Amino acid sequence: KDQDIGIWSAPQMVNTRDDDWRPLLWLGNNERFYFSRTSRDLKRIDLCTVDINTGEVKPLIPERLNTYVEVRRPGVVDDGKELIQWSERDGWAHFYLYDQNGNLKNQITSGSFHCDEIVSIDERNRVLYFTANGREPNEDPYYSHLYRVNFNGTGLRLLNPGEFEHSVSMNDSRTYFINDSSRV
């Protein structure tokens, strides 16, 4: 009752010409797509999937907090066999790896810092690229940086050091990124 439905679009490829028409695609495939279902009081969010052939809605990942719950677009891995979900369930914003049925496999990032957005997912090497802030000591905690981490939580590495606000664009094959940085 009194729910809000949000449908995510799939991440767009960046290696296209500016004049190429790029349609928005739903997050999913030709069998299912993913959406969020939010309660009116914003304290309950479900990540759900819809079977396109049957219309069946399946809640996968429930988020419940006593305060306002935020949600980010999940990362779909291997055509939906795994999902990477952003959550503030441990008091900090971090990424979690789930199987296709919504069972938690492991927490990918942890610590006293704030993860923000998924930049790219390297499925073959099982690496997540993401932005975060507040992790680097003696820096303004609002400065955003690009990081990489393995799906199992190992190998966390800062990719764009420097006490600046960073804006990143990564190519589709994840071999390069453009880092634009500045500060007041």
Summary of the structure (lengths in Angstrom):
residues: 184
radius of gyration: 17.1
end to end distance: 46.4
largest distance: 53.8
contacts: 499
relative contact order: 0.12
helix: 2%
strand: 47%
